[in-house]
Amino acid sequence: EIVLTQSPGTLSLSPGERATLSCRASQSVGSSYLAWYQQKPGQAPRLLIYGASSRATGIPDRFSGSGSGTDFTLTISRLEPEDFAVYYCHQYGSSPWTFGQGTKVEIK
Amino acid sequence: QITLKESGPTLVKPTQTLTLTCTFSGFSLSTSGVGVGWIRQPPGKALEWLALIYWDDDKRYSPSLKSRLTITKDTSENQVVLTMTNMDPVDTATYYCAHSRYSIFDYWGQGTLVTVSS
């Protein structure tokens, strides 16, 4: 099973700042089958990024993903008020599919 | 427009079997590459993948829960059913179903909170 470790646990930033979230896998994620989700309180997760770097439909270009192998990054170039949420990485390259423990992006 | 909705009991007793139904629209589960998965989230905790069924009836399960889970599909009714046996209070969570395109969960239902308590 591939274990995904996200860091930091909490990121305290102000609107307009840049957010950099990390996701490290315990073994290589095949074919960069790595996705990122955003979740707000009381809502279902929303797909942001798949294939490590492809934006899902309707996702603003301030969200970008990068990385390969075992190290992946989600970058939000300039935080908007609606971006404060919890973010999860998820690997779907090998069964069992796994999620990271999440990074909370909170308003400083 | 793809939509999914979970339904089932909100409260189950320990040792009982949970049956959840995912009713969907906007896609067919007979289309190549398509699947429906189940993911749960205990209150205040992270997401946990449970099971996934593909258009060709290939089924995958979380190894830690495999002995307790069964996933089936009814293509004509646009439904996927998940059963989980021997429920325990630690299984209290919001259960989501999600559309999968080549294993990517791109559309999610709103989720249903299941509480396990006597």
Interface residues (C-beta under 8 A of the other chain):
Chain A: E1 Y33 A35 Y37 A44 P45 R46 L47 Y50 A56 Y88 H90 Y92 S95 P96 W97 T98 F99 G100 Q101 G102
Chain B: G37 I39 A46 L47 E48 W49 L52 R60 Y61 S62 P63 Y96 S103 I104 F105 D106 Y107 W108 G109 Q110 G111
